[in-house]
């Protein structure tokens, strides 16, 4: 157990320090916004660029781990949607936003940080493969469902533009796209450029985790606490359970392939859940509160998943 806690606790301590720094006014929102912009807009994209650039695309993207993980994502969306609609009596559009919250795991900031400490950033190609299509998959489902709910007649062109705008405005997707391009071109960087890239990459996760803590101060847990608890159970327990079951039962995958995928599935909802809710103006408080509460409880649930796997 002490080994597991040595993996998870440092990650959440950095998040907690960021939270306390803003809560106690050692830093203000402008400071955090600047740090967040550096991390999300530059450093993390550099990390993803380097990871995708160095992937063995032939092996890593042929892995059954992708259907194993994304089957869980789709089930989470459906559980979130129908639970909100039928149990908690929310509107259709609110329910879609809530389903998106259940589906969109914090695969990058928390997922890479935990997997990196548990298995090493160089040893988790399955996690990078998941991240490479994470935003397109989730936004395609969320935006398609929302546009259908908003309009009697689905306009394919407008849907395509909405999905494309959501994806290609995302700096993480730009980093991933450039990584694929560099991989296909078999690009080699000069040593000085490569060293500079490595310096930025090493700053990415600490800056992002500290910034995440600072940003979470803004989201007080309000709204239907039963619904928030329901979403946390789906995100922190059901998704990794599905990924683990499919990986170990239906596919003969090695532990080093599916363990990082299960841990990625066990992450709390990411900030994109709130961004999606804010984009459409539906269930914003529920999304924000679930991100905060889910992140807090993931300290314990992720530790348990690591203990189960190891």
C-alpha positions, 0 to 999 in steps of 0.5 A: 500500500505504501508503494501505491501511495508513493505514486498517487500522493505526490500528484495530489499534493501538487494539486493541493498546493495549487489550490491552497496558493489561490485559496489563501491569496498567495496567488490570484486568478491572473497568476493561475490563468498565466500558468494554466495557459503555459501548461495547457497551451504550450507545455502539455502539447509539447509533451504530447507532440514528443510522445506521439512522435516517438510512438510505434503507430503500427503496434500501438494503434492496432491494440484492442485497448482502444475498443476496450477503453472507448466501450467504457467511455460510451457506456459512461455517456449512456449511463450519465445521460439516462441516469440524469434523464430518468432518475434525476429528471433533468432535461434532454440537453442537461442530460447530454451535458451530464453524459459528457461529464461522465464520459470525459476523463482527465486522461492528460493531466491526471492520467499521464501524471499517475501513469508516469509515476506508476509505470514511467512516461516512456512505458505507457504507449497505450495511454498515449494512443487513448489520448490521441483520439480522446477529444475527437471521440468525446466531442463527436458524441457530445456535439452530435447528441446536443445538435440533434437535441437542439434541432429537429433536422440535423444539418451535417455541414453545421455538425461537422463544423461544430465538431471540427471547431471544438477539436482544432481549437484545442491546443492539445489536439494541435500538439497531437496532430503535429506529433503524428505528422513528425512520426509519419515524416520520421522527423529528426530534430537537431540535438539543441532543439530536442534538448529544449523540447525536453526542458519544456516537457519536464515542466509540463505536468508539475505546472499543469497539476499546480494550475489545476489546483488553482483553477479548482478553487473557482468551482464550489460543490453546489447542485444535486449532490446525489447526481454528483455522487452518481457521476463520480461512481460512474467515472471512478469505478464503472469506466475502469471496471469495464476497461479491465473486464474487456481487456482481461476477458475478451483480449489477451493483452499483456499487463503493461498494455492494459494497466495504463489504460485502466488507470486512465479510465479511472481518472476523474472528469476533466476540465473539458466537461465544464467547457462543454457544459459552458459551451451549450449553457447546460448543467454547468454547476453539475459539471464543475462540481463533479470535476472538483469532487471527482478529483478529490475522491480520485485520491482514494479510488485511483490508489485502490485501482493501482493496488488491485492491478499491482 
